[in-house]
Amino acid sequence: MNTKRTAVLLSLLIAFSLGSYAQTKHKSSTHVSLATSIANGKNIYIQNCASCHQTDGGGAGNMNPPLIKTTYVLGNKTTLIKIILNGFSDNVEINGQTYQNTMASHDFLKDQEIADVLTYVRNSFTNKASAVTASQVKTVRANNKPAK
């Protein structure tokens, strides 16, 4: 093999290896483990949610609904993400009790923060449900833009 051909093949091999490494590194840096997401979500919940929904997720009287084993928490992820992004002002009946306090939009939270707090809620207070990912939040946020 001549030197020029060897140099070209070596360059291609190095470029391919670096590209594969960058893709692997990118994937691992954007993937958050369930345990990490729950731990981060707990902190976000305490800062942004506990004052209304309580530290135990039990809610408050007829004002703020509980987050324990409700269809809102355990059900459709898109609906739950939209509640975080848009807030919620409808009266809602949960387990035979009506709740009527307005929830402010929390669209200031980053996609990963919303994913983490929802994963925390969906896996706390005796709840057991699948995790919410930042990519799911990103998709809902992108499709949630008001028409101009």
Secondary structure, 3 states (H helix, E strand, C coil): CCHHHHHHHHHHHHHHHHHHHHHHHHHHHHCCCHHHHHHHHHHHHHHHCHHHHCCCCCCECCCECCCCCCHHHHCCHHHHHHHHHHCECCCEEECCEEECCCECCCCCCCHHHHHHHHHHHHCCCCCCCCCCCHHHHHHHHHHCCCCC
